[in-house]
Amino acid sequence: MTLLLTFFSVRSSAHTPSETYLTLIIAGTNLTGQWDVALRDLHQGMGLGLDDLKKVAAVELQQREEALALDVVAGLSLRADGTPL
């Protein structure tokens, strides 16, 4: 059984919403998943504009993206029929 949820985040400076996909796979008692977030949304979450991206070293940018991704995942809460997963 595969569960696919689509979330839309509205950015105050954007003309169109960004799409984020959360894919969950339930197999027996195991739950696995993948959360795909657009890089531009991660960069916005870090407060980086296009000009800022050019000034940040690639290694530092990757570290900042990973740190933000960990923060986002830490705040994710999954429930099925009101029960935390």
Summary of the structure (lengths in Angstrom):
residues: 85
radius of gyration: 15.5
end to end distance: 15.8
largest distance: 47.5
contacts: 170
relative contact order: 0.14
helix: 35%
strand: 34%
